[in-house]
Amino acid sequence: IVSVESSIIEEYIYRIYGGKWKGKGESSYQKDGSKTEFDVSIEISQTWSSIEILFQTESSHSVSKSAYFSKKSEKLKEMVYTYQNHPNYDSENTMKIHEGTCKLRFDGDKDLLEGDYYTDPNRGNSGSFTVLKENKNSYFDRLKSIATRGR
């Protein structure tokens, strides 16, 4: 019974947050006297027992090390995770491998994910981003098609 329940939860609840997200972000890193804006792509892979967040920009990528969820309301959920960032080979020489923390807020009504992050004390940068889920209806469409089979 537990195996069946965990399979159902994994397939239909946890994977709602999984998938690919794309949007824009802003960093406190100063370039030419102003904050740096960037395009961001996030991929969340989630199962009953694990979660992995891949955060990519044109200059680096980050991989989650640990994460946890908290429910703020029926529609608003939060996830906090720690990560390790790896700069691309052609990134500015100020970029080094570093650790950081990110807080994500999920708004289920809008399929919107907003986040804030900060890096380790040696870098001292912080920033924020907003992304929308790609193929946002794919899991709900699957649920709907399963529910209406045989009618």
Salt bridges, closest charged atoms under 4 A:
GLU10 OE2 - ARG15 NH2 3.37
GLU11 OE2 - ARG142 NH2 2.05
GLU26 OE1 - LYS35 NZ 3.97
ASP39 OD1 - LYS24 NZ 2.49
GLU74 OE2 - LYS71 NZ 3.17
GLU78 OE1 - LYS72 NZ 3.70
GLU92 OE2 - LYS31 NZ 3.20
GLU99 OE1 - LYS65 NZ 2.85
ASP109 OD2 - LYS75 NZ 3.23
ASP116 OD2 - ARG105 NH1 2.99
